[in-house]
């Protein structure tokens, strides 16, 4: 093999190595996007963004507060008084208004092996001046649950869960079947509106 071919092969190797080193993180990042609410569900489908809310959370596409793409998700979390009398509502200990995405929802959770990622993250915008507790629940195929409480305050909130903590809680990161985002609105005087966007896994 002469010097000319050796030089050519050397530069080709450098070229392919550089493509791999730059493209792989980018591809992983794209694969890590779970939902950024850019696509509306079909008119024929039932549900809010075809996610599970059981009627307790109303989800709508919104043109402000997006952190990825053009749209965020306006989430209106219900309170007990929306479904029962004031007297009945006063007796309720908790009121969980939840958004769930799973392997069984119409908008299906496509990434179930989370073991190759470092963090789960979601962006939440709070339009009022109230501080609240926001909950994230992860469930594996054996039904084991990991619940993380994250405080949110007025403005933009970037919420993250270190997946190493989830692994240490003996949750099977290689087989996650659902996650839920929710509030306990028992003590809220009225429905709570939040703007949610860019649910993702971070390599």
C-alpha positions as CSV (number, residue, x, y, z in Angstrom):
1,X,0.0,0.0,0.0
2,X,1.6,3.3,-1.1
3,X,1.7,6.5,0.9
4,X,-1.1,8.1,-1.0
5,X,-3.6,5.4,0.0
6,X,-2.4,5.4,3.6
7,X,-3.1,9.1,3.8
8,X,-6.5,8.7,2.2
9,X,-7.5,5.9,4.6
10,X,-6.2,8.0,7.6
11,X,-8.4,10.9,6.7
12,X,-11.4,8.7,6.0
13,X,-11.0,7.2,9.5
14,X,-10.8,10.7,11.0
15,X,-13.9,11.7,9.1
16,X,-16.0,8.7,10.3
17,X,-14.8,9.0,13.9
18,X,-15.8,12.7,13.9
19,X,-19.3,11.9,12.5
20,X,-19.8,9.2,15.1
21,X,-18.7,11.4,18.0
22,X,-20.9,14.3,17.0
23,X,-23.9,12.4,15.7
24,X,-24.4,9.9,18.5
25,X,-25.2,12.4,21.2
26,X,-27.5,14.2,18.8
27,X,-29.3,11.0,17.9
28,X,-29.6,10.0,21.6
29,X,-31.1,13.4,22.4
30,X,-33.7,13.1,19.7
31,X,-34.6,9.6,20.9
32,X,-34.9,10.9,24.4
33,X,-37.8,13.3,23.6
34,X,-40.9,11.7,25.1
35,X,-43.5,14.4,24.3
36,X,-43.2,18.1,23.4
37,X,-46.8,18.6,22.4
38,X,-46.2,19.7,18.9
39,X,-48.7,17.2,17.4
40,X,-52.4,17.3,18.1
41,X,-54.3,14.0,18.3
42,X,-56.7,13.0,15.6
43,X,-60.3,14.2,15.8
44,X,-61.3,10.5,15.9
45,X,-59.3,9.8,19.0
46,X,-60.5,10.2,22.5
47,X,-58.6,11.9,25.3
48,X,-56.4,14.9,26.0
49,X,-53.4,14.6,23.6
50,X,-54.5,10.9,23.8
51,X,-53.0,10.7,27.3
52,X,-54.8,9.4,30.4
53,X,-56.4,12.1,32.6
54,X,-59.6,10.3,33.7
55,X,-61.3,13.7,33.2
56,X,-59.4,15.3,36.0
57,X,-57.0,17.3,33.9
58,X,-57.9,19.2,30.7
59,X,-55.0,19.4,28.2
60,X,-54.8,21.9,25.3
61,X,-52.1,22.9,22.9
62,X,-50.9,26.4,23.7
63,X,-48.8,28.9,21.7
64,X,-46.8,30.4,24.6
65,X,-44.3,29.1,27.2
66,X,-42.9,26.4,24.9
67,X,-39.3,25.3,25.6
68,X,-39.1,22.9,22.7
69,X,-40.8,23.7,19.4
70,X,-43.7,26.2,19.0
71,X,-46.2,24.8,21.5
72,X,-46.6,23.9,25.1
73,X,-49.4,22.0,26.8
74,X,-51.9,24.0,28.9
75,X,-52.9,21.7,31.7
76,X,-56.0,22.6,33.8
77,X,-55.9,20.5,37.0
78,X,-59.3,20.0,38.6
79,X,-60.3,20.5,42.3
80,X,-62.8,18.4,44.3
81,X,-65.5,21.0,44.0
82,X,-65.6,20.4,40.3
83,X,-67.1,16.9,40.9
84,X,-68.9,17.1,44.3
85,X,-70.7,19.4,46.7
86,X,-68.7,21.8,48.9
87,X,-69.6,19.7,52.0
88,X,-68.3,16.5,50.3
89,X,-65.2,18.3,49.0
90,X,-64.3,19.4,52.5
91,X,-64.2,15.8,53.6
92,X,-61.7,14.7,51.0
93,X,-58.1,14.0,52.2
94,X,-56.4,14.2,48.8
95,X,-57.4,15.0,45.3
96,X,-55.0,13.7,42.7
97,X,-55.3,15.3,39.3
98,X,-52.9,13.4,37.1
99,X,-51.6,13.2,33.5
100,X,-50.4,9.7,32.6
101,X,-48.5,8.4,29.6
102,X,-48.0,4.7,29.3
103,X,-47.4,1.8,27.0
104,X,-51.2,1.5,26.8
105,X,-52.3,5.2,26.2
106,X,-53.3,6.1,22.7
107,X,-50.2,8.3,22.5
108,X,-48.0,5.5,23.6
109,X,-44.8,5.7,25.6
110,X,-42.4,4.4,23.1
111,X,-39.2,4.6,25.1
112,X,-39.3,2.0,27.9
113,X,-35.6,1.3,28.4
114,X,-34.4,4.2,30.4
115,X,-31.3,2.5,31.7
116,X,-29.1,4.3,29.1
117,X,-30.2,7.8,30.3
118,X,-29.1,9.9,33.2
119,X,-32.1,12.1,33.9
120,X,-35.9,12.4,33.4
121,X,-36.9,16.0,32.9
122,X,-40.0,18.1,32.2
123,X,-40.4,21.9,32.0
124,X,-43.3,23.5,33.9
125,X,-44.4,27.1,33.6
126,X,-46.4,28.6,36.5
127,X,-48.4,31.6,35.4
128,X,-49.5,32.7,38.9
129,X,-47.5,33.7,42.0
130,X,-48.3,30.5,44.0
131,X,-45.7,27.8,45.0
132,X,-46.9,24.2,44.9
133,X,-45.7,20.7,45.2
134,X,-45.5,18.9,41.8
135,X,-45.3,15.1,41.7
136,X,-43.7,12.8,39.1
137,X,-44.4,9.1,39.4
138,X,-42.6,6.4,37.4
139,X,-43.8,2.8,37.2
140,X,-41.9,-0.3,36.0
141,X,-43.3,-3.5,34.5
142,X,-43.5,-5.2,37.9
143,X,-45.8,-2.4,39.2
144,X,-43.1,-0.8,41.4
145,X,-43.5,2.9,41.8
146,X,-41.1,5.8,42.3
147,X,-42.6,9.1,43.3
148,X,-40.6,12.3,43.3
149,X,-41.9,15.6,44.8
150,X,-40.6,18.7,43.1
151,X,-41.6,22.2,44.3
152,X,-42.6,24.7,41.6
153,X,-42.8,28.5,41.8
154,X,-43.9,31.4,39.6
155,X,-42.3,31.4,36.1
156,X,-40.2,28.6,34.5
157,X,-39.3,25.5,36.3
158,X,-37.0,22.8,35.0
159,X,-37.8,19.6,36.9
160,X,-35.4,16.7,36.9
161,X,-35.1,13.2,38.4
162,X,-31.7,11.5,38.6
163,X,-32.3,8.1,37.2
164,X,-29.6,6.7,39.4
165,X,-31.9,7.4,42.4
166,X,-34.7,5.5,40.7
167,X,-32.4,2.6,40.1
168,X,-31.3,2.6,43.7
169,X,-35.0,2.4,44.7
170,X,-35.0,-1.0,42.9
171,X,-37.1,0.3,40.0
172,X,-36.4,-1.6,36.7
173,X,-35.1,1.2,34.5
174,X,-34.9,-1.1,31.5
175,X,-38.7,-1.6,31.6
176,X,-40.6,1.6,32.5
177,X,-44.2,1.2,31.5
178,X,-45.7,4.6,32.6
179,X,-45.1,7.9,34.2
180,X,-47.5,10.4,35.7
181,X,-47.4,14.1,36.4
182,X,-49.8,15.4,39.0
183,X,-50.9,17.8,41.7
184,X,-52.8,17.3,44.9
185,X,-55.4,20.1,44.6
186,X,-57.4,19.4,47.7
187,X,-56.6,22.8,49.2
188,X,-56.7,24.8,46.0
189,X,-59.6,27.4,45.8
190,X,-59.9,26.9,42.1
191,X,-58.6,24.9,39.1
192,X,-54.8,25.2,38.7
193,X,-53.4,26.0,35.2
194,X,-49.9,25.1,34.4
195,X,-48.0,24.9,31.1
196,X,-46.0,21.7,30.5
197,X,-43.5,21.1,27.8
198,X,-40.5,19.1,26.6
199,X,-40.8,15.8,28.6
200,X,-37.5,14.1,27.9
201,X,-34.8,11.7,28.9
202,X,-31.3,13.2,29.1
203,X,-28.2,11.1,28.2
